[in-house]
């Protein structure tokens, strides 16, 4: 008998359901009335948890590690901020990852390109720090925000005359690409990427002086305001906003289906995300998983960057607020 006729015979000879289940399992089929776990539930439930990371502590760890890890050894000398879900050691939230990165004076982080989109928020850098994106050299000074759209060659360097190390936060939609699977990555054949133009104004570059002025011009809502950056034409998977809070004020946000990473660019304060409470200061990062309400309170005038996957949810018709 062939395997197929044997299987058919087993099914036809079954005296009860329990004799059918192993046959179906051998066919990689599960009866819908007998599945191990539900596939539908009343409202979003995420395993990702609210988290907070200290820039001061992570920078100290990267500085110490930097004695032994050169940019030759590590493609990027960075520290990934992961959410403790199962064996995950990468995702910050379901769709996005954040990392602290450091380079030393005279170092060059090799050019590469990949399908995921990347962004940088500069925390500390002395003059001479640059990112090159597809031949366009963009400055990296404290508070600046830069785009590296998916598919663009990018490299970073810090001039050897710089006084101190440079630090920034990387944000990438790599976890989203992991889930959808269209990952492509390529190292530049020359390692080094030539500079074609030097730009201090560019669609990929949001200098601190510009965004802080634009944020201050936004209409006030009970002591806080929001500036959403014009980035959709270049990176369509994330929305980037600055939230500006006056000292002593609180901004509250309802639950929605977007996942978020928050990064503090100025000031200090406290946060409640879901049922967890944190205190934060400049450079710190927080994770707001989907379907978690959150509240930010400023102890002094503060600015918090919000990186969210809201555009993905909206495009797919899956965006919803509580
Ligand atoms: Fe990269």
Boltz pocket constraint, residues with backbone or C-beta under 6 A from the ligand:
constraints:
  - pocket:
      binder: B
      contacts: [[A, 112], [A, 113], [A, 114], [A, 118], [A, 154]]
      max_distance: 6.0
